[in-house]
Amino acid sequence: MKVKVNDKVKIIAGKDKGKEGKVLQTFKKEDKVIVANINMIKKHIKPNGQGETGGIREMEAPIHVSNVKVITEDKKAKTTKKEKKAN
């Protein structure tokens, strides 16, 4: 996986296409990343214990690594191309 924590990435597919953010967490086995303020979902929380209240919490959901591109310092989305072998 070419994406690491604290990399600045641009979303290239999905509902948040065109947005930029910082990678908060990576999941290598699943090929997914969590990007700050991207792919926000609402999670319903049950009250656990006495005196606690439940509610709706908004949080980031993982996005597949193929839907993000790393942004370099010169503000360009970096493409990773495979070079062809010369025969």
SVG drawing of the C-alpha trace seen along z (x, -y; Angstrom):
<svg xmlns="http://www.w3.org/2000/svg" viewBox="-30 -23 44 32">
<polyline fill="none" stroke="black" stroke-width="0.4" points="0.0,0.0 1.5,-3.4 -0.6,-5.4 0.7,-6.0 -0.6,-7.8 -0.4,-11.6 -0.2,-11.6 -2.4,-14.3 -4.7,-12.6 -7.3,-13.5 -10.4,-11.5 -10.8,-10.4 -14.1,-8.4 -17.3,-8.3 -19.6,-10.8 -16.6,-12.9 -14.8,-13.1 -12.4,-16.0 -12.1,-16.6 -8.7,-16.5 -7.8,-15.3 -5.2,-13.7 -5.0,-10.0 -5.8,-9.1 -5.6,-5.3 -4.7,-2.5 -6.0,1.0 -3.5,3.0 -5.3,6.3 -8.5,4.8 -6.7,2.1 -8.8,-0.7 -7.9,-4.0 -9.7,-6.5 -9.4,-10.2 -10.3,-13.1 -13.7,-14.5 -14.3,-12.3 -17.0,-9.6 -18.8,-10.7 -21.5,-8.4 -23.9,-8.6 -23.7,-5.8 -26.5,-5.2 -25.1,-4.6 -27.0,-2.7 -26.8,-3.9 -24.5,-1.6 -24.9,-1.6 -26.8,-3.8 -27.0,-7.5 -25.5,-7.4 -27.3,-8.7 -27.4,-7.3 -27.4,-9.3 -26.2,-9.7 -22.5,-10.2 -20.9,-11.3 -17.7,-9.6 -15.5,-8.8 -15.9,-5.4 -13.1,-3.6 -12.6,-4.2 -10.8,-1.9 -7.3,-2.8 -7.9,-2.7 -10.2,-5.7 -7.5,-8.0 -4.3,-9.5 -1.4,-10.9 -0.8,-14.7 2.8,-15.8 4.2,-19.1 3.6,-20.8 -0.2,-20.2 -0.4,-17.6 -2.0,-14.2 0.7,-11.6 0.1,-8.8 1.9,-5.5 2.4,-4.0 4.0,-0.6 6.8,-0.8 6.7,1.6 9.6,3.9 11.6,3.4 11.7,6.6"/>
</svg>
